[in-house]
């Protein structure tokens, strides 16, 4: 291994579960991007054992709910990107209720419905750590999206919306004191 390695991107390299033990046990690796490889729920289970990873991207891998459940108890990861990984309500609920260290969570383009989205509502001390949540391109209704946006803590950013008329932000995002991260997709900005 490379002893001083802190960040590694292996996007689209056909990495499988079998190669992950060495990465999960690397003593200094903080950022790992494994987008679009061949990692399954078992690979997520191996990576969840890491004590040093802070930022993990597994987008485009077939993890499913089981992969999310394996990652949920990890206490070192603060940024987790699981876009297009087949996660549904069970995986979303596990991430929302079992993890207290993730502050930045991307769950775009999965199978999450209203039930899974509602698991992210703050309950007493739960979910107070989450400051960035992306649920865009899931199966969340507009009503639940609106409800969730208004009930999240004022420091949080939630991306739930598909396409809006004229590419304007939803009313909840017009409150400048609540915006900490702004994600504008689709190139709809003109005249800045």
RAFEN-V603671 format. One record per residue. OMEGA is omega in radians with two decimals (999 if undefined). Layout:
omega-><OMEGA:OMEGA>
//
This chain:
omega-><3.09:-2.94:-3.07:-3.12:-3.14:-3.08:-3.10:3.07:3.10:-3.11:3.09:-3.13:3.13:3.09:3.13:-3.14:-3.05:-3.10:-2.97:-3.11:-3.13:3.12:-3.12:-3.11:3.13:-3.00:-3.07:-3.08:-3.10:-3.06:-3.11:3.10:3.14:-3.13:3.03:3.01:-3.13:-3.08:-3.11:3.10:3.12:3.06:3.08:3.12:3.12:-3.11:-3.14:3.13:-3.12:3.10:-3.06:-3.11:3.08:-3.05:-3.08:3.07:3.10:-3.10:3.09:3.08:-3.08:-3.09:-3.09:-3.13:-3.11:3.10:3.11:3.13:3.10:-3.11:-3.02:-3.09:-3.12:-3.09:3.12:-3.07:3.09:3.11:-3.08:3.12:-3.11:3.13:3.05:-3.13:3.10:-3.13:3.09:-3.07:-3.13:3.12:3.11:3.14:3.11:3.14:-3.10:-3.00:-3.07:-3.07:3.14:-3.11:-3.13:3.09:-3.06:-3.04:3.10:3.12:-3.14:2.98:3.06:-3.08:-3.07:3.13:3.12:-3.12:3.13:3.13:-3.12:3.10:-3.13:3.08:3.14:3.08:-3.12:-3.09:-3.12:3.03:3.12:-3.14:-3.03:-3.14:3.14:-3.13:3.09:3.09:-3.12:3.10:2.97:-3.12:-3.13:-3.12:3.12:-3.13:-3.14:3.09:3.13:3.13:-3.12:-3.14:-3.09:-3.10:3.07:3.11:-3.04:-3.14:-3.04:3.04:3.14:3.08:-3.10:-2.92:3.13:3.11:-3.13:3.11:3.11:-3.14:3.08:3.10:3.07:-3.10:-3.10:-3.10:3.10:3.14:-3.03:-3.11:-3.14:-3.03:3.04:3.10:3.12:3.13:-3.13:-3.11:2.98:3.06:-3.10:-3.12:3.09:3.00:3.08:999>
//
